[in-house]
Amino acid sequence: MKSLIGERIQASGLKQRYIAKEIGVNENTVRNWMNGNSFPRLNQAVKLADILKCEITDLYIKEANNND
């Protein structure tokens, strides 16, 4: 099951290799974040949010649907 981080990365169209290089981790680390097996440290989350052009909270908290 993909995590919100995985959904964001997939939606961005960016390659795991590119993201890993920009953050300074290996591709397996990014893959683990995407699958929800682990989560980035704060400094890594800041870089990831910058790369994905989103807020850090967008990586962890899904927006509520206000159509209720």
C-alpha positions in Angstrom: 0.0 0.0 0.0 1.4 3.4 -1.0 1.9 6.0 1.7 0.9 9.7 1.1 4.6 10.2 0.3 4.4 7.5 -2.3 1.3 9.1 -3.8 3.0 12.5 -4.0 6.1 11.1 -5.5 4.2 9.1 -8.1 2.0 12.1 -9.0 5.1 14.2 -9.4 6.4 12.0 -12.2 9.9 12.3 -10.7 12.2 9.3 -10.7 13.1 7.7 -7.3 16.8 7.9 -8.4 16.5 11.7 -8.9 14.8 12.2 -5.5 17.3 10.0 -3.8 20.3 11.9 -5.2 18.8 15.3 -4.4 18.2 14.3 -0.7 21.4 12.2 -0.3 19.8 8.8 0.3 19.7 5.6 -1.8 16.8 4.5 -3.9 15.8 1.8 -1.5 15.2 4.4 1.2 12.9 6.4 -1.1 11.1 3.1 -2.1 10.6 2.4 1.7 9.1 5.8 2.2 6.8 5.3 -0.8 5.6 1.9 0.6 5.2 3.3 4.2 7.9 1.0 5.5 9.8 3.9 6.9 9.6 7.7 7.0 12.1 10.5 6.2 13.8 12.3 9.0 12.8 15.9 9.4 15.6 17.4 7.4 14.9 14.8 4.6 11.2 15.6 4.7 12.0 19.3 4.3 14.0 18.5 1.2 11.4 16.1 -0.1 8.6 18.7 0.3 10.8 21.2 -1.5 11.4 18.8 -4.4 7.7 17.9 -4.6 6.7 21.6 -4.3 4.3 20.9 -1.3 4.1 21.5 2.4 5.6 18.9 4.8 2.2 18.2 6.2 1.0 17.2 2.7 3.4 14.2 3.0 1.7 12.9 6.1 -1.8 14.2 6.4 -4.5 13.6 3.8 -6.9 16.5 3.3 -10.4 15.8 4.6 -13.1 15.6 2.0 -15.6 18.4 2.7 -18.4 16.9 0.6 -20.1 15.3 3.6 
